[in-house]
Amino acid sequence: MKKHFWKIEYSILLFVIFAIMLFLIPSSFYSNEAKYITGWNHAYTKIDYMFTAMSAQADSEIVKGLKNAKSERKRESLMIRLVEPYLRLYERDFILSKYRAHYMNGKRVQPKDFYYFSKLYMSENNRIVGIKDVSNNKHVSYIFMVMIDVNGLKGPNTWGKDIYGVNIYKDGKISALGKGKSIEELKNDCSPSGLGVYCSYYYRIGGDFIE
């Protein structure tokens, strides 16, 4: 009889432990997600301030040079000079060899993809920053795209989780990737079957985590 009761108590204990694990795992997941999004919001605020400050000094030689630059290489070089004092960027040869970005659907970002960044920099807080000149792309109205991995080289290195991005326009204004898309488009992209790129804007407007 005692043995029978011991089995029941043991089964109940295992069930309770299992239930607690099921409760804690999602909680842990969401706390990580919340941490990444908080980091993204801080980064966005800093970039927004940075370009607002630069626009206020639009008559500076470097800003004029950026607007008049004829080549992609020259524009990127000038952009790096503009943002370096604010983001404290450092070139690190090992970043590209070690860093592998993915989309939210699990696919790896390929060099031919629009959201691939061939030039990556390390910031003073170990975030990874990518800067890309897209002014020659007739399908977009912005001239630069910036990506930020708020978690640096640490995983998951995935768009919509720890990777986010902004568009930079000729007048110095910025917008999170996905701005201008419908709520339905944002939700579809910011999901396990999407790229996760539009999470940049979706989370800025208070979008919920999507399982």
C-alpha positions as CSV (number, residue, x, y, z in Angstrom):
1,M,0.0,0.0,0.0
2,K,2.8,2.4,0.9
3,K,4.6,1.5,-2.3
4,H,1.4,2.3,-4.2
5,F,1.2,5.7,-2.6
6,W,4.9,6.4,-3.2
7,K,4.3,5.8,-7.0
8,I,1.4,8.2,-7.0
9,E,3.3,10.9,-5.2
10,Y,6.3,10.4,-7.4
11,S,4.1,10.7,-10.5
12,I,2.5,13.9,-9.2
13,L,6.0,15.3,-8.5
14,L,7.1,14.6,-12.0
15,F,3.9,16.1,-13.4
16,V,4.5,19.3,-11.4
17,I,8.1,19.6,-12.5
18,F,7.1,19.1,-16.1
19,A,4.3,21.8,-15.8
20,I,6.8,24.2,-14.3
21,M,9.2,23.6,-17.1
22,L,6.5,24.3,-19.7
23,F,5.7,27.5,-17.9
24,L,9.3,28.7,-17.6
25,I,10.5,28.0,-21.1
26,P,8.2,30.4,-22.9
27,S,8.9,33.0,-20.2
28,S,12.6,32.7,-20.7
29,F,12.1,33.0,-24.5
30,Y,10.0,36.1,-24.2
31,S,12.5,37.7,-21.7
32,N,15.2,37.3,-24.4
33,E,12.9,38.7,-27.0
34,A,12.1,41.7,-24.8
35,K,15.8,42.3,-24.1
36,Y,16.5,42.3,-27.9
37,I,13.6,44.7,-28.6
38,T,14.6,47.0,-25.8
39,G,18.2,47.1,-27.3
40,W,16.7,47.8,-30.7
41,N,14.5,50.7,-29.4
42,H,17.6,52.2,-27.7
43,A,19.6,51.9,-30.9
44,Y,16.9,53.4,-33.0
45,T,16.6,56.4,-30.6
46,K,20.3,56.9,-30.9
47,I,20.3,56.8,-34.7
48,D,17.3,59.1,-34.9
49,Y,19.1,61.6,-32.7
50,M,22.3,61.2,-34.6
51,F,20.7,62.1,-38.0
52,T,18.7,64.9,-36.5
53,A,21.9,66.4,-35.2
54,M,23.6,65.9,-38.6
55,S,20.7,67.5,-40.4
56,A,21.0,70.6,-38.1
57,Q,24.6,70.9,-39.5
58,A,23.6,70.3,-43.1
59,D,26.0,73.0,-44.4
60,S,29.0,71.0,-43.1
61,E,31.5,70.0,-45.7
62,I,31.1,66.2,-45.1
63,V,27.3,66.4,-45.5
64,K,27.6,68.4,-48.7
65,G,30.1,65.8,-49.9
66,L,27.6,63.0,-49.1
67,K,24.9,64.6,-51.2
68,N,27.2,65.2,-54.2
69,A,29.2,62.0,-54.1
70,K,29.2,60.2,-57.5
71,S,30.2,56.7,-56.5
72,E,28.8,54.2,-54.1
73,R,32.2,53.7,-52.5
74,K,32.6,57.4,-51.9
75,R,29.2,57.7,-50.3
76,E,29.8,54.8,-48.0
77,S,33.1,56.2,-47.0
78,L,31.5,59.5,-46.1
79,M,28.6,57.9,-44.3
80,I,31.1,56.0,-42.1
81,R,32.9,59.2,-41.3
82,L,29.5,60.8,-40.4
83,V,28.3,58.1,-38.0
84,E,31.6,57.0,-36.5
85,P,31.7,59.7,-33.7
86,Y,28.1,58.7,-32.7
87,L,28.3,54.9,-32.9
88,R,32.0,54.5,-32.3
89,L,32.5,52.0,-35.1
90,Y,35.6,49.9,-35.6
91,E,36.5,47.7,-38.6
92,R,37.2,44.1,-37.6
93,D,38.4,41.8,-40.4
94,F,37.1,38.7,-38.5
95,I,33.4,39.8,-38.5
96,L,32.5,38.7,-42.0
97,S,34.3,35.3,-41.6
98,K,32.4,34.5,-38.4
99,Y,29.1,36.3,-38.7
100,R,26.2,34.4,-40.4
101,A,22.9,36.3,-40.5
102,H,19.6,34.4,-41.0
103,Y,16.0,35.3,-41.7
104,M,13.2,34.5,-39.2
105,N,12.1,31.6,-41.4
106,G,15.5,30.0,-40.8
107,K,17.0,30.6,-44.2
108,R,20.5,32.1,-44.3
109,V,21.0,35.6,-45.8
110,Q,22.8,35.2,-49.0
111,P,25.3,37.6,-50.7
112,K,22.8,38.2,-53.6
113,D,20.0,39.2,-51.2
114,F,18.9,42.8,-50.8
115,Y,19.3,42.5,-47.0
116,Y,22.9,41.2,-47.2
117,F,25.6,43.6,-45.8
118,S,29.1,43.1,-47.1
119,K,30.6,45.8,-44.8
120,L,30.2,45.1,-41.1
121,Y,31.6,47.1,-38.2
122,M,31.8,46.6,-34.4
123,S,30.6,49.3,-32.2
124,E,31.9,50.2,-28.8
125,N,29.2,48.2,-27.1
126,N,30.0,45.1,-29.2
127,R,26.9,45.5,-31.4
128,I,27.4,44.7,-35.1
129,V,26.5,47.5,-37.5
130,G,26.2,47.2,-41.3
131,I,26.0,50.1,-43.7
132,K,24.8,49.7,-47.3
133,D,24.4,52.3,-50.1
134,V,21.2,51.6,-52.0
135,S,20.9,54.9,-53.8
136,N,21.2,53.2,-57.2
137,N,18.2,50.9,-56.5
138,K,15.3,52.4,-58.5
139,H,12.7,50.5,-56.3
140,V,13.5,52.4,-53.1
141,S,13.4,56.1,-52.2
142,Y,16.1,56.0,-49.5
143,I,19.8,56.2,-50.1
144,F,21.3,54.1,-47.2
145,M,20.2,51.1,-45.2
146,V,21.7,50.3,-41.8
147,M,21.4,47.1,-39.9
148,I,22.1,46.6,-36.2
149,D,22.6,43.3,-34.4
150,V,22.0,44.3,-30.9
151,N,23.5,41.0,-29.7
152,G,26.7,41.2,-31.6
153,L,28.4,38.0,-32.6
154,K,26.3,36.0,-30.2
155,G,23.3,34.2,-31.6
156,P,20.7,34.0,-32.8
157,N,21.9,36.5,-35.5
158,T,18.4,36.6,-37.0
159,W,16.3,39.3,-38.5
160,G,13.4,40.2,-36.2
161,K,15.1,38.7,-33.2
162,D,18.4,40.4,-32.6
163,I,18.8,42.1,-36.0
164,Y,16.9,45.2,-37.0
165,G,17.4,48.0,-39.5
166,V,16.6,51.5,-40.6
167,N,16.3,53.4,-43.9
168,I,18.2,56.7,-44.3
169,Y,16.8,59.3,-46.7
170,K,18.6,62.1,-48.5
171,D,17.1,64.7,-46.2
172,G,18.6,63.0,-43.2
173,K,15.3,61.5,-42.0
174,I,15.2,57.8,-41.0
175,S,12.5,55.1,-40.7
176,A,12.5,51.5,-39.4
177,L,12.4,48.8,-42.1
178,G,8.8,48.0,-42.8
179,K,7.3,51.5,-42.4
180,G,4.6,52.1,-44.9
181,K,3.5,48.4,-45.0
182,S,0.1,47.3,-43.8
183,I,-0.4,45.7,-40.5
184,E,-1.1,42.4,-42.3
185,E,2.1,42.7,-44.2
186,L,4.0,43.5,-41.0
187,K,2.5,40.5,-39.2
188,N,3.2,38.1,-42.1
189,D,6.8,39.1,-42.4
190,C,7.4,39.3,-38.7
191,S,6.5,35.6,-38.2
192,P,8.3,32.2,-38.4
193,S,7.4,31.9,-42.0
194,G,8.6,35.4,-43.0
195,L,11.9,37.2,-43.3
196,G,11.6,39.1,-40.0
197,V,12.9,42.3,-41.6
198,Y,9.7,44.3,-41.0
199,C,9.8,43.4,-37.3
200,S,12.0,46.6,-37.2
201,Y,8.9,48.7,-37.6
202,Y,6.4,46.3,-36.2
203,Y,8.0,46.3,-32.8
204,R,8.4,50.1,-32.9
205,I,4.7,50.5,-33.1
206,G,4.1,48.1,-30.3
207,G,3.5,44.9,-32.2
208,D,3.1,41.7,-30.2
209,F,5.5,38.7,-30.2
210,I,4.4,36.2,-32.8
211,E,4.9,32.5,-32.1
